[in-house]
Amino acid sequence: MTTTTYLYGPSRPSLSHATSHWLVRVGQLVVAVGNRWERHQAEKVLEALPADIRKDIGWPATTEGSARR
């Protein structure tokens, strides 16, 4: 006969584990939004440079009137 003993309780995640997972996901979202905002700010700075400097650093040319989003 085999006896099984569970040392750590039921196998389903506890409320604290679920809560910490939720907080990790929110933290990842906050970091992603921050990274996107920083990239947008950097692109604004690069777009404000004169065309010849943008060309020298290899920044792609912008087309007027394109719906870029």
Secondary structure by P-SEA (a helix, b strand, c coil): cbbbbbccccccccaaaaaaaaaaaaaaaaaaaaaaaaaaaaaaaaaaccaaaaaaacccccccccccc
